Amino acid sequence: MANVAANMTPPTPESVLVGGVGLGAIPKQQRGIEVRDRLYEAALKEIDSKGIEESRVENIVAEAGTSWGTFFRYFPRKEDVFLHESARNFREHLRPAWDEAISDGSTPIKESARKVILLVMEPRISPRFHAEMLAETLGHPARFAAILGEGELPFAVLIAGLLAEGQSRGEIKPDAPIPICAAVLLAGVMFSASAVLQDVAEGNRPGSDIGEVANQAFDLAWSGVGA
């Protein structure tokens, strides 16, 4: 079994509270890691198939072969499963794409920023799960940041880093306020594409619309940024 749980979060004291709720235990022994892995995978399956409102912890713990208490020890809120998956996506996909972009001097920063932002919108489980995951991530930014462990506003920091690099290359307007531009790019694409994600999840639009709308929103937002 892949060691999913060991890579989901950095070590964080169980006593840390965010929004009045703890962040959950981090197992150190192999048995605990395996139990948390099973719970996590069972939770992904249950929430993906039923949505967060209709998913049931009793089904998750039955699938994982453990107890309610153990689930809530590792995931104090059922919705935290979304935040852990969002953090995993950040570490496994967004951060490597950012690292590659910073070290690649031949690709325009515009296209690197587009790639990173579109990765934020790309469903890796299902459109419905991704739409709910984004809503939870945006609705609880401090909790997401604490679970990820990379400081405040990690998405904006990634994009701001790319824009700063672009500014140093002469690809971004020299007087462009980088933090504001990063926020505008992210907000423009995520607001536009999140609605499409929900429509795709409900069967009202084809999946190809997600990337199409995200690209259009990116180009519109970029018009005020590029040199």
FENURMO-V865039 format. One record per run of one state. SS is the DSSP state (a for helix, b for strand, c for the rest). FROM is the first residue (numbers start at 1). TO is the last residue. If there is no record, write none. Layout:
((SS FROM TO) (SS FROM TO))
This chain:
((c 1 4) (a 5 7) (c 8 16) (b 17 18) (c 19 20) (b 21 22) (c 23 29) (a 30 54) (c 55 56) (a 57 64) (c 65 67) (a 68 74) (c 75 79) (a 80 103) (c 104 108) (a 109 121) (c 122 126) (a 127 139) (c 140 140) (a 141 148) (c 149 153) (a 154 168) (c 169 171) (b 172 172) (c 173 177) (a 178 201) (c 202 207) (a 208 222) (c 223 225) (b 226 226) (c 227 227))
